């Protein structure tokens, strides 16, 4: 299985990293990470170049890793600083150091060549720092399936009526067609459901007396970040799409981290413009999302199991697959471009 290397991936929430060695796997690479005394997150290949003992089996001493086999000591830059019993340190005594970046309580890691890492490319939204919005980190969904399937699910409004009938959708959206827009930066799929009853969440927090116009906008940012903008507004207001922020609106954000070919961690969070600074509401939204995402998990893991059993891929393609098809093609192109660059 090949992955896009030259990209920022979420290594974890900031709270997951402390001044102790933490073993993680991303893109099938074992990594040891820790937080330094001054607060930075260091990430290195989790393998001593001497006898290949994982460095995570060693000790963290004053921001340096001491290998648990022969005491070789590595700094945060991956370079060996000490070899007990000899003064000469070979230039090969080093491990790969991954660039990291922390913002909004999220730790990102660059999996490609360090010289190509640009923090300007790290995903961001203006609502993170807008005081009229509340950003809330959620949890991590562990999925026994390929990340491509997870991403496809997150650019697919059509599944909501069937997979999430009590939380994120209802029968009113079953026959509403999906629109698509393909840009240089992302893939967008969306639809509006006009003059229909509000769904579960908005029944509770939207304070709606009657029917609503509601929307789902799915933004897929390559390779592995998805933003779902959904909300509702009273139908009687006839609010245009460009002013939907005046309604009750939530951004559900998914950061997919491919661990192996058939294992993905989906860390999710939300940003909302209602019930600001209300921890109880945040907890209730988390509870609703957990129900919905467990529904996704059951579907995606069942699909993965069948894909592994099948001799050939599915042959049926529908109009609602446009976003997923474009996504797969773009991922293939990115991987091919990296392969060609590496061969030069």
Beta strands, then each sheet from edge to edge (+ up, - down):
strand 1: 8-13
strand 2: 22-26
strand 3: 29-35
strand 4: 41-45
strand 5: 59-61
strand 6: 64-66
strand 7: 73-74
strand 8: 80-82
strand 9: 97-98
strand 10: 100-103
strand 11: 106-110
strand 12: 134-143
strand 13: 179-182
strand 14: 186-196
strand 15: 212-221
strand 16: 225-234
strand 17: 248-260
strand 18: 263-272
sheet 1: 1+ 11- 10+
sheet 2: 2+ 3- 4+ 9-
sheet 3: 5+ 6- 7+ 8-
sheet 4: 12+ 18- 17+ 16- 15+ 14- 13+
end
